[in-house]
Amino acid sequence: MKRILSICLSIFMLVPLAVPLAKKKLNKLQESQHKAMHEIVMVQRNDSEEVVEAELCTAYAVGPHTLMTAEHCNYDKVDKVYVDPINKDAVKKDQSASYKITGRYFDHQDHMLMDLQGVVFKDIVFLRPNVRLPKQSEHTYTWGNPAGIRDQYREGRVMG
């Protein structure tokens, strides 16, 4: 009896490991929006090119050469941005893909549009005029890269 119980318990514990974790099924619009999401890093360096400060943020391609990100990610004196960097060491050594910033535009509500030279984004989230704010209890979803953890999907209802 103990042996049968032991076997059943072993099977019960191993089955979850054999079943793949459920992956969120995205519709075509969500897939397109997700492909338009990028991880960006702006780096301030000192005179000897050592990293003084770096800001990692989520950005969305909203035009072939334009990213939208948070205004608090901006460093005024930085003239280039790393897009989808390989890793932290590549950024520190300036060995990751970077692009010259040719323009910055702010709405002073923590949004920044950043025009880049030398890149063409194929997947774009189109901004429409007169987009309304979400209403309380409305279902929303978004992707982000909090603390550099890629592709964090969040969904829920608007509160407050």
N, C-alpha and C positions, 0 to 999 in steps of 0.2 A: 504494500500500500504506500509506504514511504517512497519507494522508487517511482511509482506511477505519479505521485504527487510532485516529486522532484522533476520528472520529465515534463509534466504539464506546466509547472512554474517556469522552467527553462524556456519552453516554447513561448509562453505568454510574454516573457521578458525579451526574447529575440525577435518576435514578429514586428514590433514597431521599428526596429532597426532595418528591417528588410523592406518596409513600405516607404517609398520616397515621400518627403514632405510636400504638402499640397502647395502648388505654385499659383499665384493669383492669375486668373485668366483675364487678359486685357482685351478690350475691343479695339478696332482699328484706330480710332481717334486717340485712345490712351497710348497705344503703341507708338504712334507718330509723335505725340507729345513727349513720351519718354525718350525717344531717340534725339529730341531737340535739347535734352538736359545735358549740361556739361559741368565738370568740376573745374574751377579756376583758382589760380593762386597768384596773388600780387605780392612782390617781395621788395622790401626796402633793404638796400645794402649800404655799407659805409664806404669810405674812400678806398679801402683796401679790398673791396668787393666781398666782404664777409656779410652774411645775412644778419641784419639787425632785427627785423620783424617780418612776419609773413602772415597773410590772411588767406585762408582757404574758404571758398564760398561755392554755392550752387548758382549756376547761370543758365538761362534758356536762350537759345538762338531764336531771335525774333525777326531776323533778316539775314541775307546771305553773308553779311560782314558785321552783324550787330548782335551783341549779347545784352540781355537784361539781367541785372543782379541787384543786390542790396547796396544802397548808397554807403552803408557803414563798412563795406568791403573795400572802399576806395582809398588809395594812397595817392595824393595829388602829385608828388614828385616822381612817381614811378611811371615810366613810359612804355612798359610792356607787361603782358600778362601771359602766364602759362595756362594752356587749355588742355584739360585731361592729362595732367602730368603722369609720367611713368611711376615715380615714387619721390619721396622727400629728398633723398640724396641727389637724384637727378636735378631737382630744382635748385638745391643748395649749390651744386657745381655748375649750374646753368647749362645742363645737358638734356633738357626736355624741350619740347616744342613751345616756343613763345612767339607772340605776335605783337607788333607795334600798335599802341593805342593812338588812334588818329582823332578821336573825339569822345567827350563825355557829356552826358546830358542828365540833369537831375530834376525830379519833381518835388524834392524836399519832403517826401513822405516815405523815405528810405528806399527809393527805387533809382536805379541808374541804368541808362543805356550807354553802351560802350561800343564805339566803332573800331574795328580792327583792320589792319592791313596784312595781306598775305594769306588770308584764310577764306574759304567759301564753305558755309554751312549748308548742307543739303537738306537736312531735316529742320523745319522751322515751325514754331508756334506763332500763328498770325495774331497780332494785336488788332482788336476791332475797336472802332470809336464807340463811345458811350457805353462801355461795359459797366454793368451795375455791380455793386458790392453784394456778396451773398447775404441772404436773410437768415434770421435765427431759425434753427432746426433744419436748414437746407443741407443736403448731403454734399460733401466736398471731398476731393482727393488731391494729393500732390506727391511729388518725389523730391528728395533732397539728399544732401551729403553731410549730415551733422557730424562734426568732429572727424571728417574725412572718411566716414563709413559710407561707401558708395551705394547708390540706388535704394535708399530707404523710402518705401512706399507708405504713405499715411492716408487714411480715410476716416471720415467721421461726420459728425453734424456740427454746424456752427452754433456756438454757445454765446450767451450774453448779448 
